[in-house]
Amino acid sequence: MKLQGTIVIPDAKLTQYLLVSRPEDDKSKFLAQVGFTLDNPDQLKQAVLKLAQSYEAIVDRQNKYGTYYLVEGPLLGPNGSLAVVTVWIERTVDGIFQFVTLKPKR
């Protein structure tokens, strides 16, 4: 299935986590390879949304907060593309799909 309905990508997830250099689990350098930086978080948001709407979502697990899905595919940046896995939760409370994180596809 593809993610449908209301899909939310919190700005803070991009500007305070993914695009910020961190001592552990740093994703900013990975994303910078294709041109995503704190200067263009909206481009990253649109790329993540496009990926989520274009590729199949696979159920990963479930807990009291909702059902987690994985969506794998190319993340298209200003300077190329990266193979990624995005993680989403369909929230139990309201059925909204919320972006959790992304990681390099291994």
N, CA, C and O atoms as CSV, one atom per row, in Angstrom:
chain,resi,resn,atom,element,x,y,z
A,1,MET,N,N,0.832,-1.181,0.000
A,1,MET,CA,C,0.000,0.000,0.000
A,1,MET,C,C,0.875,1.243,0.000
A,1,MET,O,O,2.030,1.201,0.426
A,2,LYS,N,N,0.332,2.322,-0.469
A,2,LYS,CA,C,1.021,3.608,-0.407
A,2,LYS,C,C,0.364,4.433,0.692
A,2,LYS,O,O,-0.837,4.310,0.935
A,3,LEU,N,N,1.151,5.272,1.353
A,3,LEU,CA,C,0.603,6.128,2.404
A,3,LEU,C,C,-0.423,7.063,1.780
A,3,LEU,O,O,-0.172,7.681,0.745
A,4,GLN,N,N,-1.586,7.158,2.424
A,4,GLN,CA,C,-2.671,7.992,1.925
A,4,GLN,C,C,-3.280,8.764,3.074
A,4,GLN,O,O,-3.063,8.440,4.242
A,5,GLY,N,N,-4.043,9.786,2.736
A,5,GLY,CA,C,-4.683,10.572,3.780
A,5,GLY,C,C,-3.759,11.677,4.249
A,5,GLY,O,O,-2.953,12.203,3.480
A,6,THR,N,N,-3.885,12.022,5.518
A,6,THR,CA,C,-3.066,13.093,6.077
A,6,THR,C,C,-1.672,12.573,6.403
A,6,THR,O,O,-1.516,11.606,7.148
A,7,ILE,N,N,-0.660,13.230,5.834
A,7,ILE,CA,C,0.736,12.861,6.052
A,7,ILE,C,C,1.440,14.081,6.634
A,7,ILE,O,O,1.403,15.166,6.054
A,8,VAL,N,N,2.086,13.894,7.792
A,8,VAL,CA,C,2.719,14.997,8.505
A,8,VAL,C,C,4.218,14.752,8.608
A,8,VAL,O,O,4.666,13.668,8.983
A,9,ILE,N,N,4.985,15.793,8.265
A,9,ILE,CA,C,6.440,15.776,8.447
A,9,ILE,C,C,6.771,16.966,9.334
A,9,ILE,O,O,6.825,18.095,8.846
A,10,PRO,N,N,6.996,16.741,10.633
A,10,PRO,CA,C,7.276,17.865,11.537
A,10,PRO,C,C,8.557,18.610,11.132
A,10,PRO,O,O,9.597,17.992,10.906
A,11,ASP,N,N,8.469,19.940,11.045
A,11,ASP,CA,C,9.630,20.747,10.694
A,11,ASP,C,C,10.795,20.494,11.647
A,11,ASP,O,O,11.949,20.428,11.225
A,12,ALA,N,N,10.484,20.353,12.936
A,12,ALA,CA,C,11.532,20.150,13.942
A,12,ALA,C,C,12.327,18.871,13.678
A,12,ALA,O,O,13.516,18.812,13.989
A,13,LYS,N,N,11.689,17.852,13.110
A,13,LYS,CA,C,12.396,16.604,12.802
A,13,LYS,C,C,13.504,16.866,11.784
A,13,LYS,O,O,14.546,16.210,11.806
A,14,LEU,N,N,13.273,17.820,10.900
A,14,LEU,CA,C,14.262,18.154,9.885
A,14,LEU,C,C,15.301,19.136,10.420
A,14,LEU,O,O,16.504,18.895,10.312
A,15,THR,N,N,14.835,20.241,10.997
A,15,THR,CA,C,15.728,21.344,11.362
A,15,THR,C,C,16.413,21.180,12.718
A,15,THR,O,O,17.399,21.861,13.002
A,16,GLN,N,N,15.900,20.289,13.546
A,16,GLN,CA,C,16.514,20.096,14.859
A,16,GLN,C,C,17.078,18.687,15.040
A,16,GLN,O,O,17.604,18.358,16.104
A,17,TYR,N,N,16.969,17.860,14.002
A,17,TYR,CA,C,17.499,16.505,14.118
A,17,TYR,C,C,18.251,16.075,12.854
A,17,TYR,O,O,19.474,15.943,12.889
A,18,LEU,N,N,17.554,15.857,11.758
A,18,LEU,CA,C,18.192,15.279,10.579
A,18,LEU,C,C,19.273,16.170,9.962
A,18,LEU,O,O,20.291,15.663,9.491
A,19,LEU,N,N,19.070,17.467,9.957
A,19,LEU,CA,C,20.001,18.374,9.285
A,19,LEU,C,C,21.015,19.004,10.235
A,19,LEU,O,O,21.743,19.918,9.845
A,20,VAL,N,N,21.070,18.524,11.472
A,20,VAL,CA,C,21.986,19.055,12.482
A,20,VAL,C,C,23.075,18.021,12.758
A,20,VAL,O,O,22.786,16.842,12.960
A,21,SER,N,N,24.316,18.471,12.764
A,21,SER,CA,C,25.428,17.579,13.071
A,21,SER,C,C,25.308,17.081,14.512
A,21,SER,O,O,25.103,17.864,15.439
A,22,ARG,N,N,25.438,15.767,14.680
A,22,ARG,CA,C,25.300,15.144,15.997
A,22,ARG,C,C,26.484,14.216,16.241
A,22,ARG,O,O,27.025,13.638,15.298
A,23,PRO,N,N,26.895,14.069,17.518
A,23,PRO,CA,C,28.026,13.179,17.817
A,23,PRO,C,C,27.732,11.715,17.488
A,23,PRO,O,O,28.630,10.970,17.096
A,24,GLU,N,N,26.468,11.305,17.651
A,24,GLU,CA,C,26.069,9.926,17.344
A,24,GLU,C,C,24.867,9.944,16.420
A,24,GLU,O,O,24.032,10.845,16.492
A,25,ASP,N,N,24.783,8.964,15.566
A,25,ASP,CA,C,23.654,8.812,14.649
A,25,ASP,C,C,23.446,10.069,13.801
A,25,ASP,O,O,22.312,10.491,13.576
A,26,ASP,N,N,24.546,10.662,13.334
A,26,ASP,CA,C,24.491,11.884,12.524
A,26,ASP,C,C,24.026,11.566,11.113
A,26,ASP,O,O,24.617,10.732,10.428
A,27,LYS,N,N,22.971,12.230,10.685
A,27,LYS,CA,C,22.468,12.036,9.327
A,27,LYS,C,C,22.716,13.266,8.459
A,27,LYS,O,O,22.478,13.231,7.252
A,28,SER,N,N,23.194,14.354,9.066
A,28,SER,CA,C,23.380,15.594,8.317
A,28,SER,C,C,24.438,15.452,7.220
A,28,SER,O,O,24.260,15.979,6.122
A,29,LYS,N,N,25.519,14.757,7.500
A,29,LYS,CA,C,26.571,14.572,6.491
A,29,LYS,C,C,26.073,13.695,5.339
A,29,LYS,O,O,26.385,13.952,4.176
A,30,PHE,N,N,25.309,12.676,5.667
A,30,PHE,CA,C,24.707,11.796,4.659
A,30,PHE,C,C,23.810,12.614,3.735
A,30,PHE,O,O,23.912,12.504,2.513
A,31,LEU,N,N,22.933,13.433,4.310
A,31,LEU,CA,C,21.998,14.226,3.511
A,31,LEU,C,C,22.709,15.334,2.730
A,31,LEU,O,O,22.274,15.701,1.638
A,32,ALA,N,N,23.799,15.866,3.286
A,32,ALA,CA,C,24.549,16.931,2.613
A,32,ALA,C,C,25.190,16.441,1.313
A,32,ALA,O,O,25.479,17.243,0.425
A,33,GLN,N,N,25.414,15.130,1.195
A,33,GLN,CA,C,26.007,14.575,-0.027
A,33,GLN,C,C,25.208,14.934,-1.276
A,33,GLN,O,O,25.773,15.060,-2.362
A,34,VAL,N,N,23.894,15.099,-1.122
A,34,VAL,CA,C,23.044,15.424,-2.274
A,34,VAL,C,C,22.448,16.827,-2.165
A,34,VAL,O,O,21.513,17.172,-2.889
A,35,GLY,N,N,23.001,17.636,-1.247
A,35,GLY,CA,C,22.625,19.038,-1.200
A,35,GLY,C,C,21.592,19.462,-0.176
A,35,GLY,O,O,21.141,20.607,-0.206
A,36,PHE,N,N,21.200,18.572,0.738
A,36,PHE,CA,C,20.242,18.953,1.783
A,36,PHE,C,C,20.998,19.528,2.981
A,36,PHE,O,O,21.864,18.865,3.551
A,37,THR,N,N,20.666,20.768,3.361
A,37,THR,CA,C,21.283,21.421,4.510
A,37,THR,C,C,20.221,22.207,5.266
A,37,THR,O,O,19.054,22.226,4.873
A,38,LEU,N,N,20.628,22.851,6.346
A,38,LEU,CA,C,19.708,23.714,7.094
A,38,LEU,C,C,19.232,24.906,6.262
A,38,LEU,O,O,18.272,25.580,6.636
A,39,ASP,N,N,19.900,25.167,5.139
A,39,ASP,CA,C,19.491,26.267,4.262
A,39,ASP,C,C,18.277,25.913,3.401
A,39,ASP,O,O,17.627,26.805,2.856
A,40,ASN,N,N,17.965,24.614,3.274
A,40,ASN,CA,C,16.844,24.216,2.408
A,40,ASN,C,C,15.997,23.079,3.003
A,40,ASN,O,O,15.760,22.082,2.321
A,41,PRO,N,N,15.540,23.203,4.247
A,41,PRO,CA,C,14.757,22.115,4.843
A,41,PRO,C,C,13.462,21.817,4.089
A,41,PRO,O,O,12.982,20.684,4.114
A,42,ASP,N,N,12.891,22.820,3.422
A,42,ASP,CA,C,11.655,22.579,2.674
A,42,ASP,C,C,11.877,21.645,1.490
A,42,ASP,O,O,10.990,20.873,1.125
A,43,GLN,N,N,13.071,21.717,0.889
A,43,GLN,CA,C,13.381,20.788,-0.201
A,43,GLN,C,C,13.458,19.361,0.317
A,43,GLN,O,O,12.995,18.431,-0.343
A,44,LEU,N,N,14.041,19.185,1.497
A,44,LEU,CA,C,14.093,17.855,2.103
A,44,LEU,C,C,12.686,17.370,2.415
A,44,LEU,O,O,12.355,16.213,2.155
A,45,LYS,N,N,11.865,18.241,2.966
A,45,LYS,CA,C,10.483,17.876,3.298
A,45,LYS,C,C,9.731,17.405,2.052
A,45,LYS,O,O,9.040,16.387,2.085
A,46,GLN,N,N,9.869,18.145,0.965
A,46,GLN,CA,C,9.178,17.769,-0.272
A,46,GLN,C,C,9.712,16.455,-0.841
A,46,GLN,O,O,8.945,15.656,-1.378
A,47,ALA,N,N,11.023,16.226,-0.729
A,47,ALA,CA,C,11.618,14.983,-1.230
A,47,ALA,C,C,11.137,13.775,-0.421
A,47,ALA,O,O,10.851,12.718,-0.984
A,48,VAL,N,N,11.048,13.939,0.904
A,48,VAL,CA,C,10.569,12.849,1.764
A,48,VAL,C,C,9.097,12.560,1.456
A,48,VAL,O,O,8.695,11.399,1.375
A,49,LEU,N,N,8.306,13.601,1.287
A,49,LEU,CA,C,6.886,13.433,0.975
A,49,LEU,C,C,6.704,12.741,-0.375
A,49,LEU,O,O,5.880,11.834,-0.504
A,50,LYS,N,N,7.461,13.161,-1.365
A,50,LYS,CA,C,7.359,12.543,-2.697
A,50,LYS,C,C,7.716,11.061,-2.633
A,50,LYS,O,O,7.041,10.233,-3.245
A,51,LEU,N,N,8.766,10.725,-1.900
A,51,LEU,CA,C,9.158,9.325,-1.758
A,51,LEU,C,C,8.019,8.528,-1.107
A,51,LEU,O,O,7.670,7.440,-1.566
A,52,ALA,N,N,7.449,9.085,-0.033
A,52,ALA,CA,C,6.380,8.382,0.698
A,52,ALA,C,C,5.143,8.157,-0.157
A,52,ALA,O,O,4.448,7.155,0.009
A,53,GLN,N,N,4.864,9.073,-1.063
A,53,GLN,CA,C,3.675,8.953,-1.909
A,53,GLN,C,C,3.928,8.113,-3.156
A,53,GLN,O,O,2.982,7.739,-3.851
A,54,SER,N,N,5.193,7.811,-3.448
A,54,SER,CA,C,5.533,7.122,-4.689
A,54,SER,C,C,5.849,5.645,-4.526
A,54,SER,O,O,5.753,4.883,-5.489
A,55,TYR,N,N,6.225,5.227,-3.320
A,55,TYR,CA,C,6.684,3.849,-3.107
A,55,TYR,C,C,5.818,3.147,-2.070
A,55,TYR,O,O,5.151,3.783,-1.253
A,56,GLU,N,N,5.847,1.829,-2.125
A,56,GLU,CA,C,5.027,1.009,-1.233
A,56,GLU,C,C,5.488,1.103,0.217
A,56,GLU,O,O,6.684,1.105,0.510
A,57,ALA,N,N,4.522,1.181,1.105
A,57,ALA,CA,C,4.782,1.175,2.548
A,57,ALA,C,C,4.598,-0.256,3.058
A,57,ALA,O,O,3.578,-0.893,2.794
A,58,ILE,N,N,5.581,-0.742,3.780
A,58,ILE,CA,C,5.567,-2.103,4.327
A,58,ILE,C,C,5.408,-2.016,5.845
A,58,ILE,O,O,6.124,-1.263,6.505
A,59,VAL,N,N,4.472,-2.783,6.396
A,59,VAL,CA,C,4.278,-2.786,7.851
A,59,VAL,C,C,5.537,-3.306,8.518
A,59,VAL,O,O,6.077,-4.341,8.128
A,60,ASP,N,N,6.004,-2.575,9.535
A,60,ASP,CA,C,7.204,-2.958,10.275
A,60,ASP,C,C,6.840,-3.550,11.629
A,60,ASP,O,O,7.245,-4.665,11.957
A,61,ARG,N,N,6.077,-2.804,12.407
A,61,ARG,CA,C,5.678,-3.270,13.739
A,61,ARG,C,C,4.501,-2.437,14.224
A,61,ARG,O,O,4.071,-1.484,13.573
A,62,GLN,N,N,3.999,-2.827,15.383
A,62,GLN,CA,C,2.848,-2.123,15.945
A,62,GLN,C,C,3.010,-2.032,17.450
A,62,GLN,O,O,3.546,-2.944,18.080
A,63,ASN,N,N,2.541,-0.917,18.032
A,63,ASN,CA,C,2.489,-0.793,19.483
A,63,ASN,C,C,1.265,0.050,19.843
A,63,ASN,O,O,0.425,0.323,18.986
A,64,LYS,N,N,1.166,0.457,21.099
A,64,LYS,CA,C,-0.032,1.191,21.526
A,64,LYS,C,C,-0.156,2.558,20.853
A,64,LYS,O,O,-1.244,3.133,20.821
A,65,TYR,N,N,0.951,3.086,20.313
A,65,TYR,CA,C,0.925,4.398,19.663
A,65,TYR,C,C,0.498,4.324,18.196
A,65,TYR,O,O,0.025,5.310,17.631
A,66,GLY,N,N,0.669,3.150,17.585
A,66,GLY,CA,C,0.252,3.007,16.195
A,66,GLY,C,C,1.000,1.925,15.452
A,66,GLY,O,O,1.703,1.102,16.039
A,67,THR,N,N,0.827,1.949,14.137
A,67,THR,CA,C,1.482,0.994,13.252
A,67,THR,C,C,2.621,1.696,12.527
A,67,THR,O,O,2.436,2.762,11.939
A,68,TYR,N,N,3.802,1.084,12.575
A,68,TYR,CA,C,4.988,1.641,11.930
A,68,TYR,C,C,5.146,1.030,10.544
A,68,TYR,O,O,4.939,-0.167,10.344
A,69,TYR,N,N,5.515,1.876,9.599
A,69,TYR,CA,C,5.715,1.462,8.211
A,69,TYR,C,C,7.108,1.881,7.751
A,69,TYR,O,O,7.660,2.875,8.221
A,70,LEU,N,N,7.663,1.105,6.827
A,70,LEU,CA,C,8.918,1.438,6.164
A,70,LEU,C,C,8.625,1.720,4.699
A,70,LEU,O,O,7.906,0.966,4.042
A,71,VAL,N,N,9.187,2.809,4.194
A,71,VAL,CA,C,9.090,3.131,2.773
A,71,VAL,C,C,10.520,3.313,2.268
A,71,VAL,O,O,11.237,4.210,2.711
A,72,GLU,N,N,10.925,2.447,1.334
A,72,GLU,CA,C,12.280,2.488,0.785
A,72,GLU,C,C,12.243,3.071,-0.620
A,72,GLU,O,O,11.289,2.873,-1.372
A,73,GLY,N,N,13.312,3.800,-0.955
A,73,GLY,CA,C,13.410,4.320,-2.309
A,73,GLY,C,C,14.468,5.389,-2.396
A,73,GLY,O,O,15.203,5.630,-1.438
A,74,PRO,N,N,14.550,6.043,-3.566
A,74,PRO,CA,C,15.540,7.100,-3.750
A,74,PRO,C,C,15.026,8.429,-3.198
A,74,PRO,O,O,13.896,8.832,-3.472
A,75,LEU,N,N,15.858,9.090,-2.430
A,75,LEU,CA,C,15.563,10.434,-1.941
A,75,LEU,C,C,16.252,11.393,-2.904
A,75,LEU,O,O,17.480,11.451,-2.964
A,76,LEU,N,N,15.454,12.140,-3.655
A,76,LEU,CA,C,15.992,12.992,-4.705
A,76,LEU,C,C,16.354,14.358,-4.152
A,76,LEU,O,O,15.494,15.123,-3.716
A,77,GLY,N,N,17.655,14.647,-4.180
A,77,GLY,CA,C,18.152,15.924,-3.670
A,77,GLY,C,C,18.535,16.859,-4.801
A,77,GLY,O,O,18.484,16.477,-5.970
A,78,PRO,N,N,18.920,18.082,-4.461
A,78,PRO,CA,C,19.339,19.044,-5.472
A,78,PRO,C,C,20.550,18.584,-6.281
A,78,PRO,O,O,20.724,19.000,-7.427
A,79,ASN,N,N,21.392,17.723,-5.688
A,79,ASN,CA,C,22.634,17.299,-6.346
A,79,ASN,C,C,22.751,15.796,-6.531
A,79,ASN,O,O,23.863,15.274,-6.605
A,80,GLY,N,N,21.627,15.084,-6.607
A,80,GLY,CA,C,21.690,13.639,-6.794
A,80,GLY,C,C,20.633,12.934,-5.968
A,80,GLY,O,O,19.663,13.545,-5.519
A,81,SER,N,N,20.831,11.644,-5.775
A,81,SER,CA,C,19.865,10.871,-4.990
A,81,SER,C,C,20.585,9.916,-4.049
A,81,SER,O,O,21.723,9.509,-4.283
A,82,LEU,N,N,19.878,9.576,-2.977
A,82,LEU,CA,C,20.381,8.648,-1.969
A,82,LEU,C,C,19.365,7.533,-1.785
A,82,LEU,O,O,18.159,7.779,-1.809
A,83,ALA,N,N,19.846,6.305,-1.601
A,83,ALA,CA,C,18.962,5.193,-1.277
A,83,ALA,C,C,18.678,5.240,0.222
A,83,ALA,O,O,19.595,5.140,1.038
A,84,VAL,N,N,17.411,5.393,0.576
A,84,VAL,CA,C,17.040,5.541,1.981
A,84,VAL,C,C,15.872,4.630,2.347
A,84,VAL,O,O,15.162,4.106,1.488
A,85,VAL,N,N,15.705,4.464,3.653
A,85,VAL,CA,C,14.522,3.852,4.241
A,85,VAL,C,C,13.910,4.921,5.132
A,85,VAL,O,O,14.572,5.443,6.029
A,86,THR,N,N,12.648,5.245,4.885
A,86,THR,CA,C,11.959,6.188,5.760
A,86,THR,C,C,11.043,5.398,6.684
A,86,THR,O,O,10.511,4.352,6.310
A,87,VAL,N,N,10.869,5.915,7.897
A,87,VAL,CA,C,10.034,5.263,8.901
A,87,VAL,C,C,8.863,6.193,9.202
A,87,VAL,O,O,9.036,7.395,9.404
A,88,TRP,N,N,7.678,5.612,9.227
A,88,TRP,CA,C,6.436,6.350,9.455
A,88,TRP,C,C,5.608,5.650,10.512
A,88,TRP,O,O,5.729,4.439,10.700
A,89,ILE,N,N,4.762,6.405,11.207
A,89,ILE,CA,C,3.790,5.803,12.118
A,89,ILE,C,C,2.400,6.278,11.717
A,89,ILE,O,O,2.173,7.469,11.503
A,90,GLU,N,N,1.485,5.336,11.622
A,90,GLU,CA,C,0.069,5.678,11.486
A,90,GLU,C,C,-0.465,5.720,12.911
A,90,GLU,O,O,-0.661,4.684,13.546
A,91,ARG,N,N,-0.697,6.934,13.403
A,91,ARG,CA,C,-1.035,7.128,14.808
A,91,ARG,C,C,-2.395,6.524,15.142
A,91,ARG,O,O,-3.381,6.758,14.443
A,92,THR,N,N,-2.434,5.746,16.216
A,92,THR,CA,C,-3.669,5.116,16.671
A,92,THR,C,C,-4.729,6.155,17.000
A,92,THR,O,O,-5.908,5.968,16.700
A,93,VAL,N,N,-4.309,7.240,17.612
A,93,VAL,CA,C,-5.243,8.242,18.117
A,93,VAL,C,C,-6.047,8.944,17.017
A,93,VAL,O,O,-7.206,9.297,17.233
A,94,ASP,N,N,-5.437,9.151,15.829
A,94,ASP,CA,C,-6.149,9.920,14.812
A,94,ASP,C,C,-5.971,9.411,13.376
A,94,ASP,O,O,-6.546,9.985,12.451
A,95,GLY,N,N,-5.183,8.343,13.171
A,95,GLY,CA,C,-5.002,7.780,11.834
A,95,GLY,C,C,-4.085,8.575,10.928
A,95,GLY,O,O,-3.949,8.250,9.748
A,96,ILE,N,N,-3.454,9.610,11.456
A,96,ILE,CA,C,-2.533,10.423,10.667
A,96,ILE,C,C,-1.201,9.690,10.523
A,96,ILE,O,O,-0.719,9.065,11.468
A,97,PHE,N,N,-0.611,9.775,9.323
A,97,PHE,CA,C,0.722,9.225,9.090
A,97,PHE,C,C,1.739,10.301,9.428
A,97,PHE,O,O,1.704,11.395,8.864
A,98,GLN,N,N,2.648,9.991,10.354
A,98,GLN,CA,C,3.670,10.949,10.769
A,98,GLN,C,C,5.049,10.387,10.478
A,98,GLN,O,O,5.340,9.229,10.775
A,99,PHE,N,N,5.893,11.227,9.893
A,99,PHE,CA,C,7.284,10.869,9.616
A,99,PHE,C,C,8.033,10.703,10.937
A,99,PHE,O,O,7.924,11.545,11.828
A,100,VAL,N,N,8.796,9.609,11.058
A,100,VAL,CA,C,9.585,9.335,12.255
A,100,VAL,C,C,11.052,9.644,11.989
A,100,VAL,O,O,11.666,10.422,12.719
A,101,THR,N,N,11.619,9.038,10.943
A,101,THR,CA,C,13.027,9.274,10.628
A,101,THR,C,C,13.351,8.676,9.266
A,101,THR,O,O,12.502,8.076,8.607
A,102,LEU,N,N,14.588,8.855,8.872
A,102,LEU,CA,C,15.104,8.167,7.686
A,102,LEU,C,C,16.511,7.676,7.986
A,102,LEU,O,O,17.188,8.190,8.877
A,103,LYS,N,N,16.936,6.680,7.232
A,103,LYS,CA,C,18.271,6.139,7.404
A,103,LYS,C,C,18.768,5.648,6.059
A,103,LYS,O,O,17.969,5.362,5.167
A,104,PRO,N,N,20.074,5.549,5.903
A,104,PRO,CA,C,20.607,5.005,4.649
A,104,PRO,C,C,20.139,3.572,4.452
A,104,PRO,O,O,20.082,2.795,5.405
A,105,LYS,N,N,19.807,3.226,3.227
A,105,LYS,CA,C,19.449,1.839,2.920
A,105,LYS,C,C,20.741,1.037,2.844
A,105,LYS,O,O,21.691,1.439,2.171
A,106,ARG,N,N,20.771,-0.077,3.523
A,106,ARG,CA,C,21.974,-0.924,3.547
A,106,ARG,C,C,21.813,-2.120,2.653
A,106,ARG,O,O,22.725,-2.940,2.549
